[in-house]
Amino acid sequence: MPAILDHIFEFVGRLTPKRSDKRFFAVDAWGNLDLARDVHAQSLTYFHSKSKPPVDATLRRDTACDIAWAPPSVDADYGDGVVRQDATFVSPFADALPEESRLVRFARLRPGAPPASGTDGAASAVKRIAVLLPCTGDVDEWFRRSIARELLTNGVECVIPTIAYYGERKPARQWRHVLRSVADAKIQLSVTPVEMMMLCMALDEEAKRDGHASVDLCLAGVSLGGTMSALTALAMAKARGDAENNVVVCCVAAANDCTPYVEGSIETRLAWEVLCESGEADGATPMSKERCKTILLDVLKELDMSNLVVENAVKGAVCVTAREDRFVGAGDAIVKTLQTMVTTAEGFIREDFDGGHLQFLFGNKSSIAPNIQRAFDLMRT
């Protein structure tokens, strides 16, 4: 099946002037790359393992977070009796983030009735928590709502985070999800896995304190969210070292690195004229587009998951790809990463769908929740 919607997205992008259009990425060119590099270097300190061999203790970071919970309320948008509780905590990168992004925000949604599993009551049953990260453009909860509804009916607790530069964490000058500089993109991709790792570890510890016999965590997302899910799992594995492996991932139409910025459909939505005119290092010599692409990839190269992947990081992984995906490609790179991350070969499942990226997001969205359930089931294989 041809990637019709992907082609339409590219066609519209090529026709629209990008020089100062707020709907295009990087209209403020490169931004503060020194700050972005510092933030990325700081984020890597959270990836230092506590397992043997030991690392310099000064490189380790405190992974605890102090969550401020709002009062719970019933949220009928997610199903009968579903209890919603919004919460925040201060990002460990608050000093480097825009004021609006300094608080990490998320919603916890609990099923209206406990799942049927478990013989000693809800408190001792296996608790399943799905952390649903956003795809590009899902600045609130619109895309994830139907996925969460289905999971909630099956007794899965759902957590819907708002990542930096999205939703209520969006800087005032930014239009919706469209980052205004390359530096903003690098910062967002650097801080999100660490913020989500801290959130997941806090939820895991809370559930165990509440008396649950075991806690299964699934990090799941589409496109950007899938990439961030895998990176979060890697951060957790390295931070916890030899601790219990109770994490699975479900990555849908996700990328392994930042090449989609220069090779995928999203390339048509970057303000290349602005980036090229910003000049070489002297700030005066305009660059060709190809030279600009090379520099962009060099700036973002540290975010390649191949540089961070570790074995036995997750109990299981489900990788869903679209065969004609023009945004992130066929998905072979992330498949290799996820196969390295899983504990056993039996813990990896790949499913391919016909069509392109956007056709999958809107035409096969109903397959996402069942694949998250499959990821949970891998925990017990």
C-alpha positions in Angstrom: 0.0 0.0 0.0 1.5 3.4 -1.0 2.3 5.8 1.8 -0.3 8.3 0.5 -0.7 10.4 3.6 3.1 10.6 4.1 3.4 11.9 0.5 0.7 14.5 1.0 2.5 15.7 4.2 5.7 16.1 2.2 3.9 17.9 -0.7 2.3 20.5 1.6 5.6 21.0 3.4 7.5 21.7 0.2 4.9 24.2 -1.0 4.8 26.3 2.2 7.4 29.1 2.7 9.4 28.3 5.8 11.5 31.4 6.4 9.5 32.8 9.3 6.6 30.4 9.6 6.0 29.3 13.2 4.7 26.0 11.9 8.1 24.9 10.8 10.9 23.5 13.0 14.0 25.6 13.7 12.6 29.0 12.6 15.1 30.4 15.2 17.9 28.4 13.6 20.4 26.6 15.9 19.6 28.2 19.2 21.9 27.9 22.2 23.8 24.7 21.3 26.3 25.2 24.2 23.4 24.9 26.6 22.0 21.9 24.7 25.4 20.1 24.9 25.6 20.8 28.6 22.1 19.4 29.2 22.9 16.3 27.1 26.1 15.7 29.1 24.2 16.1 32.3 21.6 13.6 31.1 24.2 11.0 30.4 25.3 11.1 34.1 21.9 9.4 34.9 22.9 6.5 32.6 25.8 5.4 34.7 25.1 2.0 36.1 25.2 1.2 39.8 26.0 -2.4 39.0 29.5 -3.8 38.9 32.0 -2.7 37.9 31.5 0.4 40.0 31.7 3.8 38.5 32.8 7.0 40.1 30.2 7.9 42.7 30.3 11.5 41.7 28.9 10.6 38.3 25.8 9.0 39.8 22.6 11.1 40.2 19.8 10.9 42.6 16.8 9.4 40.8 14.2 10.2 43.4 11.5 12.8 42.8 9.1 14.6 45.1 5.7 14.2 43.4 2.9 16.7 44.2 -0.4 15.0 43.7 -3.7 16.8 43.0 -6.9 15.4 44.6 -8.3 12.5 42.6 -11.5 12.8 40.6 -13.6 10.7 38.3 -12.8 11.2 34.6 -15.6 9.8 32.4 -13.7 10.6 29.2 -11.6 7.5 30.0 -14.4 5.2 31.0 -16.9 4.5 33.8 -15.5 5.0 37.2 -12.0 5.8 36.0 -10.1 7.8 38.6 -7.8 10.5 37.4 -5.0 12.2 39.5 -2.9 14.9 38.0 0.6 15.4 39.4 3.9 17.3 39.0 7.5 17.2 40.1 10.5 19.4 39.4 12.6 18.4 36.5 16.2 17.7 37.4 17.0 20.0 34.4 14.8 22.8 35.6 17.6 25.4 35.6 18.2 24.8 31.9 14.6 24.6 30.7 12.2 27.4 29.8 10.1 28.4 32.8 7.0 26.7 31.4 8.9 23.4 31.1 10.4 23.2 34.6 7.6 21.1 36.1 7.2 17.6 34.8 3.4 17.0 34.4 1.5 13.8 34.1 -1.9 12.2 34.7 -2.5 8.9 36.4 -5.6 7.0 35.4 -6.8 4.1 37.5 -9.4 1.6 36.4 -12.9 1.9 37.9 -12.7 -1.7 39.3 -9.7 -3.8 40.1 -8.6 -6.5 37.5 -9.9 -10.0 37.9 -6.3 -11.4 38.3 -4.9 -12.1 41.7 -6.2 -14.3 44.5 -5.5 -12.3 47.6 -7.2 -9.0 46.7 -6.2 -6.1 44.6 -3.3 -5.1 46.9 -1.4 -8.3 46.3 -2.3 -8.8 42.6 0.2 -8.1 39.8 -0.1 -4.4 39.0 0.3 -3.4 35.4 1.2 0.2 34.7 1.4 1.5 31.1 3.3 4.8 30.6 2.1 6.2 27.3 4.5 8.7 25.8 3.3 11.2 23.1 3.8 10.9 19.4 5.0 14.1 17.6 2.2 16.6 17.9 0.2 14.9 20.7 0.5 18.0 23.0 -2.3 17.0 25.3 -4.0 13.6 25.4 -6.1 13.4 22.2 -4.2 10.6 20.5 -3.5 8.5 23.6 -7.0 8.7 25.1 -8.6 5.8 23.1 -5.5 3.7 23.7 -5.7 4.3 27.5 -9.5 3.6 27.4 -8.9 0.1 26.1 -6.1 -0.6 28.5 -8.1 0.6 31.5 -11.0 -1.8 30.6 -8.4 -4.6 31.0 -7.3 -3.4 34.4 -4.1 -1.6 33.3 -3.3 1.6 35.1 -2.3 4.3 32.6 0.1 7.2 33.0 0.0 10.0 30.4 3.0 12.3 30.7 3.5 15.8 29.3 7.1 16.0 28.0 9.2 19.2 27.9 8.1 21.8 25.3 4.6 20.1 24.9 1.2 21.1 26.2 1.3 23.1 29.5 5.1 22.8 29.3 5.3 24.7 26.0 7.3 28.0 25.9 5.1 31.0 25.2 6.7 31.8 21.8 6.4 28.2 20.5 3.5 27.2 18.3 2.0 23.9 19.5 4.6 21.2 19.4 6.9 22.9 16.8 10.3 23.4 18.4 11.9 26.7 17.4 15.5 25.7 17.3 17.8 22.7 16.9 19.0 23.3 20.5 15.4 22.9 21.8 15.2 19.5 20.0 18.4 18.3 21.5 17.3 19.4 25.0 13.9 17.8 24.7 15.3 14.5 23.5 18.0 14.6 26.3 15.8 15.4 29.3 12.7 13.3 28.4 14.2 9.8 29.1 15.6 10.9 32.4 12.4 12.6 33.5 10.4 9.5 32.5 12.9 7.2 34.2 12.4 9.1 37.5 8.6 9.0 37.1 8.6 5.2 36.4 10.9 4.4 39.3 8.7 6.5 41.7 5.5 4.7 40.5 7.2 1.3 40.8 8.3 2.1 44.4 4.9 3.5 45.3 3.1 0.4 44.1 5.4 -1.9 46.0 4.9 0.2 49.2 1.1 -0.2 48.6 1.5 -4.0 49.0 1.4 -5.2 45.4 3.1 -8.5 45.0 4.7 -7.4 41.8 4.6 -4.5 39.4 4.9 -4.7 35.6 5.8 -1.5 33.8 5.3 -1.0 30.1 6.8 2.0 28.4 4.9 2.6 25.1 4.7 5.2 22.4 4.3 5.9 18.8 7.0 7.6 16.6 8.8 10.1 19.0 7.1 8.3 21.9 8.4 4.9 20.9 12.0 6.2 20.7 11.6 7.9 24.1 10.1 4.7 25.6 13.2 2.7 24.6 15.6 5.4 25.8 13.7 5.6 29.2 14.0 1.8 29.6 17.7 2.0 28.9 18.1 4.8 31.5 16.2 2.7 34.1 18.3 -0.4 33.4 21.5 1.5 33.9 20.3 3.4 36.9 19.0 0.3 38.7 21.9 -1.9 37.7 21.3 -5.5 39.0 17.8 -4.7 40.3 14.7 -6.6 39.3 13.9 -6.4 35.6 10.2 -5.6 35.5 10.0 -3.4 32.4 8.8 -4.1 28.9 8.5 -1.7 25.9 6.2 -1.3 23.0 7.7 0.9 20.3 5.4 1.7 17.4 6.7 3.3 14.1 9.7 4.6 16.1 13.2 5.8 15.0 16.5 4.6 16.3 18.3 8.0 15.9 17.8 11.5 14.5 18.2 10.7 10.8 14.4 11.3 10.1 15.2 15.0 10.5 17.2 14.9 7.3 15.9 11.8 5.4 12.3 11.4 6.5 9.1 13.2 5.7 9.7 15.6 8.6 12.6 17.0 6.6 10.1 19.0 4.6 9.0 20.8 7.8 12.4 22.2 8.8 13.2 25.8 8.1 16.3 25.0 6.0 16.6 28.5 4.6 17.1 29.9 8.0 19.5 27.2 9.1 21.6 27.6 6.0 21.7 31.4 6.2 22.8 31.3 9.8 26.2 30.5 8.4 29.2 28.3 9.2 31.1 28.7 12.5 32.0 32.3 11.5 28.3 33.1 11.3 28.8 34.8 8.0 29.3 32.2 5.3 26.0 30.6 4.2 25.9 26.9 4.0 24.5 24.5 1.4 21.5 22.4 2.4 23.6 19.3 2.3 26.3 20.8 4.5 23.5 22.0 6.9 22.1 18.4 7.1 25.6 17.1 7.9 26.0 19.6 10.8 22.5 18.9 12.1 23.2 15.1 12.3 26.5 15.8 14.0 24.8 18.0 16.6 22.3 15.2 17.3 24.5 12.2 16.9 24.8 11.5 20.6 21.1 10.7 20.7 21.5 7.6 18.6 20.3 4.7 20.7 23.1 2.5 19.4 25.4 4.6 21.7 23.4 3.8 24.8 22.0 0.3 24.3 22.7 -2.3 26.9 21.9 -6.0 27.0 19.1 -7.4 29.2 17.6 -3.9 29.7 14.0 -5.1 29.4 12.1 -8.3 29.9 10.3 -8.0 26.6 9.8 -5.7 23.6 7.2 -5.4 20.9 8.2 -3.5 17.8 5.5 -2.4 15.4 6.6 -1.0 12.0 4.9 0.3 8.8 6.5 -1.2 5.7 6.3 2.0 3.7 7.1 4.4 6.5 8.5 7.6 5.0 9.0 9.3 8.4 11.3 6.9 10.2 12.0 4.2 7.5 11.4 0.5 7.6 12.6 0.2 11.2 15.5 -2.2 10.9 17.8 -0.1 13.1 15.5 0.1 16.1 14.7 -3.6 15.7 18.4 -4.4 16.2 18.4 -2.1 19.3 15.4 -3.7 20.8 16.7 -7.2 20.1 19.8 -6.3 22.0 17.8 -4.9 24.9 15.6 -8.0 25.6 16.6 -10.7 28.0 15.9 -13.6 25.6 15.1 -14.0 21.9 11.6 -15.1 22.9 11.0 -11.8 24.5 11.0 -9.9 21.2 8.0 -9.6 18.9 7.9 -7.7 15.6 4.8 -6.9 13.6 4.7 -5.2 10.3 1.8 -3.3 8.7 1.3 -2.2 5.2 1.2 1.5 4.3 3.1 4.5 5.7 3.6 6.3 9.0 0.5 8.4 9.0 -1.7 5.7 7.6 -0.7 3.5 10.5 -1.2 6.2 13.1 -4.8 6.8 12.0 -5.7 3.6 10.1 -4.3 1.0 12.4 -4.4 2.8 15.7 -6.7 0.1 17.1 -3.8 -2.3 17.1 -1.7 -0.3 19.6 -3.5 -1.2 22.8 -3.4 -5.0 21.9 0.3 -4.8 21.2 0.9 -3.1 24.6 -1.0 -6.1 26.1 1.3 -8.4 24.2 4.3 -6.6 25.7 2.9 -7.1 29.2 2.4 -10.8 28.4 6.1 -11.1 27.6 6.8 -10.4 31.2 5.6 -13.9 32.2 7.1 -15.9 29.3 
